[in-house]
Amino acid sequence: MKKYKCPTCDYIYDPALGDPEADIAPGTAFEDLPEEWTCPDCGEAKEEFEAIE
């Protein structure tokens, strides 16, 4: 699964880790995150994240 980077603060969403603070389980693909999910570090909207290799 691809990782995604926040363009504002460089937070990396790693599907293998999920987002425990938002009750997002490990193994959750970025595409499967709720639309209202935001960057846990700076609050940037999900749609602003960029896929990284």
PEFEN-V597292 format. One record per backbone hydrogen bond with DSSP energy under -0.5 kcal/mol. CO is the residue of the C=O (numbers start at 1). NH is the residue of the N-H. Records with the same first field share a line. If there is no record, write none. Layout:
CO=NH  NH
//
This chain:
3=52
4=13
5=50
6=10
11=6  13
12=14
13=4  15
14=17  18
15=27  28
19=22  24
20=23
23=25
24=19
25=28
27=29
29=32
30=33
34=37
37=46
39=43
44=39
45=48
46=49
50=5
52=3
//
